[in-house]
């Protein structure tokens, strides 16, 4: 199932009912050798104004993602980008 995009180096990892997950290996990312990045795509049936409230406030993630144990922002970057650490429940 793994599809790989040579241009941006993201590999398709998993497809669920509503979500597509991609991974990309980072040989050395923020001093951690062998780290990987993940990105997910999903469609949510709600107005953009409501989605923005939940997506921008990471403290509310547990309200919509029951698998989240805890998370915190490691680094705020330009262009509305954040590096976050998320620990998922086992």
Secondary structure, 3 states (H helix, E strand, C coil): CCCECCCCCCEEEEECCCEEEEEEEEEEECCEEEEEEEEEEECCCCCHHHHHHHHHCHHHHHHHCCCEEEEEEEEEECCCEEEEEEEECC
